[in-house]
Amino acid sequence: MKREQQKREDNAQQKKQQNITLPAQAQASKKPKAAKVKSKTKTGACGIAAAAAPDEDFDTLINAVIKAERVCSFLKCKASVLMLGQLCLFCNRQYCLSHHIPEVHGCGDKAKSNARMRISKEGVLYAGSGKKDKTMDPNKKAYLQRKLDSKLKDMSTQRKPKPKENES
């Protein structure tokens, strides 16, 4: 245990020393790295805002976010959502009509749990969520049973018995 604790302390000291020496080197190379990150991963406006360097101009950051919101938030899709697009209820991002279904763009688990919660809370089944309860109203069932009984009585009174033949 002492060895492990010493290793942890040594690692912490090495990280502190690296952090002290790296900021001077990192400041010179921050701008190109931030631009590369933005072009490789497109995770929506929030991702661009998070990936932006702190010394970057505020206007360019706003313009980048506006451009990102005009395009589908799906990683490999570049379709415009300015005129036709839908907002996902679970991740609050704008998607084109081919990627707006939660299961397609990655919110399938959230959609599934939300549907189950809604069914259990409301007790109502909607299309695609199972079979409807087809039990009949007891009053209507009793009415139909009485109607059937009366028809059967009428039919039985209308029937004529067969004449018996006497054998002699």
ChimeraX attribute file (.defattr): number of C-alpha atoms within 10 A of each C-alpha:
attribute: neighborCount
match mode: 1-to-1
recipient: residues
	/A:1	6
	/A:2	7
	/A:3	8
	/A:4	9
	/A:5	10
	/A:6	11
	/A:7	12
	/A:8	12
	/A:9	12
	/A:10	12
	/A:11	12
	/A:12	12
	/A:13	12
	/A:14	12
	/A:15	12
	/A:16	12
	/A:17	11
	/A:18	11
	/A:19	11
	/A:20	10
	/A:21	11
	/A:22	11
	/A:23	11
	/A:24	10
	/A:25	9
	/A:26	11
	/A:27	10
	/A:28	9
	/A:29	10
	/A:30	16
	/A:31	15
	/A:32	10
	/A:33	13
	/A:34	15
	/A:35	14
	/A:36	11
	/A:37	14
	/A:38	17
	/A:39	9
	/A:40	9
	/A:41	13
	/A:42	19
	/A:43	15
	/A:44	20
	/A:45	21
	/A:46	13
	/A:47	15
	/A:48	22
	/A:49	15
	/A:50	10
	/A:51	16
	/A:52	21
	/A:53	16
	/A:54	12
	/A:55	9
	/A:56	12
	/A:57	10
	/A:58	11
	/A:59	9
	/A:60	11
	/A:61	17
	/A:62	14
	/A:63	10
	/A:64	16
	/A:65	17
	/A:66	12
	/A:67	13
	/A:68	21
	/A:69	18
	/A:70	19
	/A:71	21
	/A:72	27
	/A:73	25
	/A:74	21
	/A:75	12
	/A:76	9
	/A:77	14
	/A:78	13
	/A:79	17
	/A:80	18
	/A:81	18
	/A:82	14
	/A:83	8
	/A:84	11
	/A:85	20
	/A:86	19
	/A:87	15
	/A:88	16
	/A:89	13
	/A:90	14
	/A:91	12
	/A:92	9
	/A:93	19
	/A:94	25
	/A:95	27
	/A:96	22
	/A:97	13
	/A:98	14
	/A:99	19
	/A:100	21
	/A:101	17
	/A:102	18
	/A:103	13
	/A:104	11
	/A:105	16
	/A:106	14
	/A:107	16
	/A:108	14
	/A:109	12
	/A:110	14
	/A:111	16
	/A:112	13
	/A:113	11
	/A:114	13
	/A:115	15
	/A:116	12
	/A:117	12
	/A:118	13
	/A:119	14
	/A:120	11
	/A:121	9
	/A:122	8
	/A:123	9
	/A:124	11
	/A:125	16
	/A:126	11
	/A:127	7
	/A:128	6
	/A:129	11
	/A:130	8
	/A:131	9
	/A:132	10
	/A:133	8
	/A:134	6
	/A:135	7
	/A:136	9
	/A:137	8
	/A:138	9
	/A:139	9
	/A:140	9
	/A:141	12
	/A:142	12
	/A:143	10
	/A:144	12
	/A:145	12
	/A:146	11
	/A:147	11
	/A:148	11
	/A:149	11
	/A:150	12
	/A:151	11
	/A:152	11
	/A:153	10
	/A:154	10
	/A:155	10
	/A:156	10
	/A:157	8
	/A:158	8
	/A:159	8
	/A:160	7
	/A:161	6
	/A:162	6
	/A:163	6
	/A:164	6
	/A:165	6
	/A:166	5
	/A:167	4
	/A:168	3
